[in-house]
Amino acid sequence: MIISCTTRTSRPRVFRRTETATRRKRVVSERARRDRDSVIPRSGAIGGSESFECVVIENRAASVDGAKRTLVVAIEDAQNVRGKELRRTTERTFVDSGKKWTERYETPGQFVKARGDGWESGALAIARSPYHVRYDSARLDSAKVEFLVDERTGAATLTGAKPGDVFYVSEPLGCGFSNVLFADRSLKNAMQHECPCIIIACGTRGLAHARSLLDWQPVMAYADAHPVSLFYLCESQEGAALLSLHDEWREEGFKVVPCYGALEDQLFLMEQCFLTGAVAAGGKPTVLGPSAASCSVLLAGAEGETAGRILTLLTSRGIARENILTPN
């Protein structure tokens, strides 16, 4: 009888200890969450879009002067149960994995808006192609994404971000490269023309959009059969971003022409290349092709006077306005 009594009275005590420890853990966890949210507000949409937690993985220099940075982040994007089961098998089944952020990133030229403690950015270009984001994130419960940030732009706060820092981003926004005046013109439509394609990247944001194009499989395949030229407009070589990738892009068949200096110098070099062919093409007139009117132009990062001057140059060389696409 004593043994039976001892056994019955010992169990509730153990249970009470476990329950207390669990409650204590829950309180600590809840307090930590409240403290984090008091630093960076979680609630509310960003620009009318659902917000996603974004954790910095790496922040590395993207230019010689250090003003441009490549920010590698993990965006919360958990798979549903069915998606997790499929990734453990070898069967080839295509199913909605429930990864909202990843599935909404469909084409180069899309962007996000970001929010942190006391700051909110404008458009922040996604600097990798949809293919690479899916590939790098296939076995993760997050989306591994890269942004190219500049200390002289609206996202300057992010240039000092450290691994482990948290901020929030919107879902991928925009429809990629298109022409707001001609609804039938798009990146897909441009690649169906089988004509030369020119990519003009103005500044850091422009190059981020350009990179999402240059490592996208359809564009890489297009460059195997048709001339694709990149003109990167930047103030100086020291301030140029992703210089280490320029030679890689050339090896993959792209013609890369950095245009340094003031806007006048940049436009002059572009015009000379239109007339004689890109420098990397050995002087052959392959930039515009036999008919400039059929050439497609993907213009990213240009604003105000710069955009106006570039458009004037393009149309003066015979490029049709409906073939000039921008990230929208």
Protein Blocks (a to p, Z undefined) as FASTA:
>chain_A
ZZmmmmmmmmmmmmmmmmmmmmmmmmmmmmmmmmmmmmmcfbhceehiacdddddfbdcd
fbfnlmaccdddddddddcfklmmmmmpmbdcdddehiaklmmmmbghiacddddehiac
dddddfbdfklmmmmmmmpcbdcddddddfkbmklmmmmpcehiacdddddedjbjadfk
lmkbcfklmmmnopacddddehjklmmmmmmmmmgfklmmmmmmpccddddddfbfklpg
hklmmmmmmmnopacdddedjfklmmmmmmmmmmnopfklnopafknomblklpccddeh
iahjlmmmmmmmmmmnopafklpccdZZ
